[in-house]
Amino acid sequence: MKRILPLIAILALAGCALTNGNDNPYEKAPFYARYLNTGSTLDARIQQLLTALRDNPDSAPLHNELGQLLVAKGFPNDAEREFERAINEDGDFYPAWYNLGLVRASRDDYTGASRAFRRTQSLKKGHPEALFQLGLIEEKRGDTEQAIAYYAKAIRHNRAMLDVKYNPLVLDSKLIPLALLENYNREHARAGAAFQGTPMGYSAPSTEAPSPQAPADQIVSPSAPLTDPATQTPPPKPPGS
């Protein structure tokens, strides 16, 4: 028993040390830091971000930027971890959600990618790139109808999604013509229901209520002789008239 108690104390201290050491994962250089020795601008920027995160590990934008640079460096798994850290720090930071979706889609994790892109959409309504990525995923899954709907919506929000220079992935889809037809039908229906405005020179009618008027048979002419309604004969003249 006497030997067990010191052992428990040692394990507890070791656990505390491990916990404290994991509070900031940048206290020690990550393994990929050994490859940041080419003298390139990319390597220098990654080193700068590691230093910045050592001082501020709670910054979602810093995690997100480091993730993008790690993709360019060829470390997609570490990049994915950075995007997840960005989201952990700020769940509403939609750029990290979108970038996470891209990394997951690149390794054919369509379920995880779709979740990330839909989350991007919920945070940034009408995000055309996320909509297009969702279209690609649904096309690969064989859901043509859903894919066309996503493509059409992406194009409605940004016509540049059709430009190969802006969106090279447009060449990866065989459904773009159908998406354009979908938009044409919507636009044609909208144009056919064009509403009309107020004509030039239009004058609104008067809103004053007309004055009450007696029925025609009750109107008495000032020059007409008065008659007795019962006899329809003129009443007797007063004496001396």
C-alpha positions in Angstrom: 0.0 0.0 0.0 2.8 2.4 0.9 4.4 1.7 -2.6 1.1 2.2 -4.4 0.4 5.7 -3.0 3.7 7.3 -4.3 3.1 5.7 -7.7 -0.4 7.2 -7.9 1.1 10.6 -7.0 3.7 10.3 -9.7 1.1 9.4 -12.3 -1.1 12.3 -11.2 1.8 14.7 -11.6 2.6 13.3 -15.0 -1.0 13.7 -16.1 -1.0 17.4 -15.0 2.2 18.0 -16.8 0.8 16.5 -20.0 -2.4 18.5 -19.7 -0.5 21.8 -19.2 1.8 21.0 -22.1 -1.3 20.5 -24.4 -2.8 23.9 -23.6 -0.8 25.5 -26.3 0.2 23.0 -29.1 2.7 25.5 -30.5 4.9 25.6 -27.4 6.9 23.0 -29.2 7.6 23.1 -32.9 5.4 20.8 -34.9 7.1 18.0 -36.9 6.6 19.8 -40.2 8.7 22.7 -39.0 11.8 20.7 -39.9 10.9 21.1 -43.5 10.6 24.9 -43.4 14.2 25.4 -44.5 13.9 26.2 -48.1 14.1 30.0 -47.6 10.9 30.5 -49.5 8.3 33.1 -48.7 5.9 30.3 -48.0 8.1 28.8 -45.3 8.8 32.2 -43.8 5.1 33.0 -43.5 4.4 29.6 -41.9 7.1 30.3 -39.3 5.6 33.7 -38.6 2.2 32.1 -38.1 3.6 29.5 -35.7 5.2 32.3 -33.7 1.9 34.3 -33.7 -0.1 31.2 -32.6 2.3 30.5 -29.8 1.3 33.9 -28.4 -2.3 33.8 -29.4 -3.5 30.2 -29.8 -7.2 31.3 -29.7 -7.2 33.1 -33.0 -9.5 31.5 -35.5 -8.1 33.6 -38.4 -4.5 32.6 -37.6 -5.5 28.9 -37.6 -7.3 29.3 -40.8 -4.4 31.1 -42.6 -1.9 28.5 -41.3 -4.2 25.8 -42.7 -4.2 27.3 -46.1 -0.4 27.6 -46.2 0.0 24.0 -45.0 -2.1 22.8 -47.9 0.2 24.7 -50.2 3.2 23.2 -48.5 1.8 19.7 -48.9 0.6 18.9 -45.4 -3.2 18.5 -45.9 -3.7 16.5 -42.6 -2.1 19.2 -40.6 -4.1 21.8 -42.5 -7.3 20.0 -41.7 -6.4 20.1 -38.0 -5.8 23.9 -38.3 -9.2 24.4 -39.8 -10.8 22.4 -37.1 -9.0 24.4 -34.5 -10.3 27.6 -36.1 -13.8 26.3 -35.9 -13.3 25.2 -32.3 -12.3 28.8 -31.4 -15.1 30.4 -33.4 -17.9 28.1 -34.7 -19.3 30.9 -36.8 -16.1 31.5 -38.8 -17.5 30.3 -42.1 -14.2 30.6 -44.1 -12.7 27.8 -41.9 -15.8 25.7 -42.5 -15.5 26.1 -46.3 -11.7 25.3 -46.2 -12.4 22.3 -44.1 -14.9 21.1 -46.7 -12.3 21.5 -49.4 -9.7 19.4 -47.6 -12.2 16.6 -46.8 -13.5 16.6 -50.4 -9.9 16.2 -51.7 -9.7 12.9 -49.9 -13.2 11.8 -50.9 -14.7 12.3 -47.5 -18.0 13.5 -49.1 -20.0 13.1 -46.0 -17.7 15.3 -43.9 -17.2 17.7 -46.8 -21.0 18.0 -47.4 -21.5 18.8 -43.7 -18.9 21.5 -43.8 -20.2 23.1 -47.0 -23.8 23.1 -45.7 -22.6 24.7 -42.5 -20.9 27.3 -44.6 -24.2 28.0 -46.3 -26.0 28.3 -43.1 -23.5 30.9 -41.9 -23.1 32.8 -45.2 -26.3 32.6 -47.2 -25.8 32.2 -51.0 -22.1 31.3 -50.7 -21.6 30.4 -54.4 -18.4 28.4 -54.0 -19.9 26.2 -51.3 -23.1 25.7 -53.4 -21.0 24.6 -56.4 -19.0 22.2 -54.2 -22.2 20.7 -52.9 -23.3 20.3 -56.6 -20.1 18.4 -57.4 -20.6 16.1 -54.4 -24.2 15.3 -55.3 -23.2 14.7 -59.0 -20.6 12.2 -57.8 -23.2 10.5 -55.6 -25.5 10.2 -58.6 -28.2 12.6 -57.4 -28.6 14.5 -60.6 -31.6 16.5 -59.6 -30.0 17.8 -56.4 -26.8 18.6 -58.2 -28.5 20.7 -60.8 -30.3 22.6 -58.1 -27.1 23.4 -56.4 -25.3 24.4 -59.6 -28.2 26.6 -60.7 -28.3 28.4 -57.4 -24.5 28.9 -57.3 -24.7 30.5 -60.8 -27.6 32.7 -59.8 -25.6 34.1 -57.0 -22.4 34.6 -59.0 -22.3 34.2 -62.8 -18.5 34.0 -62.5 -18.9 30.4 -61.5 -19.2 29.7 -65.2 -15.8 31.3 -65.9 -13.0 28.6 -66.1 -10.4 31.1 -64.9 -12.4 31.9 -61.8 -13.8 28.4 -61.2 -11.8 25.7 -63.0 -14.0 23.0 -61.4 -16.8 24.0 -63.8 -15.0 21.6 -66.2 -15.6 18.7 -63.8 -19.3 18.8 -64.2 -21.5 17.4 -67.0 -24.6 19.0 -65.7 -23.9 22.7 -66.2 -26.0 23.0 -69.4 -29.0 21.6 -67.4 -28.3 24.0 -64.6 -28.4 26.9 -67.1 -31.7 25.6 -68.5 -33.0 25.5 -65.0 -32.1 29.1 -64.5 -33.5 30.1 -67.9 -36.9 28.5 -67.1 -37.0 30.5 -63.8 -36.0 33.8 -65.5 -38.4 33.2 -68.4 -41.3 32.6 -66.0 -40.4 35.7 -64.1 -40.2 37.8 -67.2 -43.6 36.5 -68.4 -45.1 37.7 -65.2 -43.8 41.3 -65.5 -45.8 43.7 -63.5 -46.9 47.2 -64.8 -46.2 50.5 -63.1 -48.3 53.7 -63.0 -48.9 55.2 -66.5 -47.5 58.7 -67.2 -50.1 61.4 -66.6 -52.2 59.3 -64.4 -54.4 61.3 -62.0 -56.0 59.6 -59.0 -59.8 60.0 -58.7 -61.1 62.3 -56.0 -61.6 60.6 -52.7 -64.2 63.1 -51.4 -67.7 61.6 -50.7 -70.5 62.9 -52.9 -73.1 65.2 -51.2 -76.3 63.4 -50.4 -79.1 64.1 -53.0 -82.9 63.6 -52.6 -84.6 61.2 -54.9 -85.9 62.8 -58.2 -89.5 62.4 -57.2 -89.0 64.4 -54.0 -87.2 67.3 -55.6 -89.5 70.4 -55.7 -88.9 73.1 -58.2 -88.9 76.6 -56.5 -91.4 77.8 -59.2 -93.8 74.9 -59.0 -97.0 75.4 -57.1 -97.4 73.6 -53.8 -99.9 70.8 -53.9 -101.6 68.7 -51.2 -100.1 65.2 -51.5 -103.5 63.7 -50.6 -105.6 65.5 -53.2 -102.9 66.5 -55.6 -104.7 69.9 -55.7 -103.3 73.2 -54.8 -104.1 74.2 -51.1 -106.6 77.1 -50.6 -105.1 80.5 -50.7 -105.0 82.5 -47.5 -107.6 85.3 -47.2 -106.7 88.6 -48.6 -104.1 87.1 -51.0 
